[in-house]
Amino acid sequence: MQSTNRARKSLLIGLDAFGTLFSPRRPIAVQYGEIARRHGLGGFSDDELSTSFKRGIMPIHSEGQGYQGARTSVGMNAPTWWGNVITKTFQPFLQSGNLLPKQIIPDLIERFSSAEGYFIYPDVLPFFHALRSLKNNHDMSKTWDWEKTVVGIITNSDDRVPDILAGFGLSVGPRRVGNKEDRRAEEHVDADVSFVVLSYDVGYEKPHCQVFRAAEELLHEGLGASKEDHEDFVKVYIGDDLEKDALAATAAGWQGLYLDREGKFKNRDFEEPKGETGPVDVIKDLRAVMSLRPT
């Protein structure tokens, strides 16, 4: 007789966002330049703009004012933070005494807060459609070995992510690490994404383990689960960055999966900062997650 213990295990799928689910539709500098020229600002190439963007964003990060640092230390919201980056990017191309055309900042923020500025990878929607189909199957035990399946986004980004995903047709539940209303929002059982953990909200960036702990807390609160139920979840995290995603998740006690669509790596052992070694599983397609089974 088949053991009943296996059917009692549940699956938490954590996903990175940028570079894992979506990426800029065209290079950022190209899109910045397009918007700027539309408002009469020129005199630069896309390469020059790319260099200026990198110079503009680096001092903000080096001063500890990334998304999460800006919010926790000075209460700066994402549009203000990005407004500073945009201003620094175009400043070298402004003639003496001239100000940045007023509409450039809101137009760029609007573009990169929606699906307009990005493309979604071809395996992403089929992956979510497969999960959705399983949820609609009244007898999942015949096709899926997990009792419950919860999907959460865990990303070093700001609060634009849910709107970007929604723009691609995915349903995103309201639960976030933030104010009490966000944390207590009821889990949307039918949502493609049940909760979102942003470094912008947590105050730490991956690879810090606190980002993963925040996801565990949201899972616990969202399900109203007991400690025993929480421990029945197998926690898997998938991302395109080896250190910040796969290795960080493994260090936090999750199963880290490195998403290598371009086939740069094969399965191997990677040395961890403390000198310990551990295997990192590599997948080339997000749909490979559908083959996971309880052990």
N, C-alpha and C positions, 0 to 999 in steps of 0.2 A: 504494500500500500504506500502511496506517495505521501511524504511528510506534509503535514499541514502548516508547519512553521514557515515554510518558504512563502506561502501565499499571504502571510501576515506582514511581511516586510513591505515598506513603501519607499518611494523614490522621490528625492528632491533633486531637480535638475537646475543648477545655477549656470547662467550664461553671461559672458561678457557681452558688451554691446558694440562699441566702435571697433571695427576690424574683424569682428566675429559675426555679427548679424548684418551690419551695414558699413559702408565707407563713402567718402565724398564721391558724388557722381562724376565730377571732374576735379582736377587739382584745386586746392583751396585758393592758391594765388590766381588761377584763371578765373574763378568765380568772383573773387574780390575785385579783380581788374574789370570784369564785365559790369559789375554794379557801379564801380567808380566812374567808368567812362560814360555810363548811362547818365550820370549826373555832372558830366563836364570836367571831370578830373582825369588828367592823363599825364604824359611825359615820363612813362616808365614801361618797362617790359615785364612780362610775367615772371621772368627769372629774378629781376630786381625786386619785384614785389614779394616773391617767395623769400628772398634773403631778408628783406625788411620785416616780414611777418615773424620769422624766426628770431630776429633781434628784438622785436617788440614783445614777444611772449616770454622769452628766456629771463629777462630781469624780473618779471612779475613772479615767475616760479621760484627764482633763486632768492627772492625776498620772502619766501614762505607764503606768497599770496596766490597759490593755486586755488581752484574752486573751493575746496574745503577750508583752506586757511583763511581765505577772504571772508567766508561766511561766519566762521567761528570767532575770528579775531576782530573784525570790524563790521560785521553784519552786511557785507556787500552781496547783492544778489547777482545771479548769472548775467542778466543783460548789462548791468553796470560793469561787471568784470570784463565782459567781451567788448563793451564800448571802449574801455581803456586800451585793450589790445588793438582794436581797429584803429583808434586814434594814433597810437604809437606806430602802427604799420604804415599809415599814409603820411605821417608828419614829415618825413624827409622829402616828399614830393610836392609839398605845399610851398608856394611862393611866399616870400617874406611878408608877414602881415595878414596873410589869407587864412581863413578858417576852413576846416573840413566841411564840405557841403552837408547840410543838416540831415538829409534823408539817407545818406550812405549807411550810417550805423543801424537805424531801424530796418532798412531793407536787407542788410546782411544778416542781422539777428533773425529776422523772419524767415529768410531762406534756410538758414542752418538750424532752425527750430522745427522744420517740417521735412517731409519726404522729398521736397523739391531739390534740396541740396545733396541728396544721397542716392545710392543704389543699394538694393538689398541683394545679398548673395543668393545664387540660384538654388541652393539646397535648403534655405531657411524656411520659406513658405511651405514647401512639401513636408518638411519636418513638423511644423506646427499643424498642418492639415492632418498628418498621420496621428498625432497626439489627440487632435480634436475628434477624429473618427473613433479612436479608442474610448474617449470619454462618452461618446454617444452610443457606444455598444453596451447594451444592458447586461450582458454576460461577459465582462472583460476577462474573466478567469480563463476563458477558452483561447484568448488571443494575446493576453498580456499578463505577465507573472507578478505584477506589482499590485498591491491592494489599493494604494493611493498614489497618484502622481501629481506633484506640485512643481511648477516652473517659476523661477525667480530670476530677475536681472540683477547682477552685481557688477557695478561699473565705476571706474574712476572718471565720472562725468557729472554733468549737472542736470537740472530738472527738465531739459529739453527732450531727454531720451523717450519718455512715455509718449509724447506727441509725435515724435519721429516714427516710432513703431506703429502707432495708431494710423499714421498716414499711409503705411503699407498694408493696412487692413487687419492688423492684429488687435485683439482686445486686451487691454491692460487694466488690471484691478487697481484700486486706489491706495493700497497699503504701501506706506513708505516709512522710513526712519525719519521722524521729524516732530511735528507737534502732536499732541495727544489725539487729535481727530484723525490724523493720518495713521497712527499706530493702532487705533481701535476700529478703523474702518473694516467692515465685514469682508471676509474673503469672498471674491467672486469665483464661485466654483467653476463656472463655465468659461471664465476668462482664459485666454491663451497664456497670459502672464499673470500670476496671482499677486506678486509684490515686486517692488523695485527698491534696491539698495544702492544709493548714490554716495560716493565718497564725499560729495558736496554736502550731504546731510550728516554722515557719520563723523566727519572730522579727521578721518584717516584715509589714506590711499592704499590700494593694493600695492605691494605685497603684505601690508600689515594684517595680522590675523584678526584685528578688531572688525574689519569689514565683513569677514565671514561669520564672526560671532553675531553681528547685527542681523545677518540673514537668518541665523538659527533662532534668534529671538523673535523675528517676525513670523517664522514658521510656527513656533510654539504658540505665540499669541493668536495668530490667524486661525489655527485649528482648534484652539482651546484644548490643546492636547495635554495629557499627563506626561510626567517625565518618562514613563515607560513607553508611551506612544511615540514621543519625540525620538527616543533611542532606537525605535524600530525603523526609522528612516535611514536609508543609504543615501549619503550626500555626495553628489557628483558635480564637478565644476568644469566647464569647457570654455577655453579662450584661445586667442591667437598669439599671446605673448607667453613665452616659455617661463620666464621668471615670475612675472606679476600674476600670471594666471595658473598654469599647471603646477609649478613648484610651490607657489604661495598657497594654493588650495591643499596640496599634499601636506605642507607644514602645518596647516590649520586642522588637519585630521579628516579632510575630505579626500575623495578620489579625484585627482587632477587629470584632465584630459587635454592634451595639446592639440589644437586644431591647426593642421598643417596642410592647407589646401594645395599649396604649390609643391609639396613633396620635398621640402628642404631637409627633413630629418627622417631617420628611421628609429625604431624602438632601440633605446640604449639607456645606459645609466648616466645620470648627470650628477656632478659633484655639488653638494649643497654647501652653503656658506660655512657651516660648522665642520665641514670635512666628512660628513656622512654621505653615503650614496644611496640612491633609491631609484627604482624604475619609474619611468614616465611613459604612460600610454599615449600613442600618437594616432589620431584619426585624420582622415582627409576629407570627410564629408559629415556634416552634422547628423545626417540620418543614421550614421553608425551607432548613435546612442540608442536607437530602437532595438539593437541587439543585446543590450545589457540585460542580465538576468540575476536574480538573487542567488547568493551562495550560502 
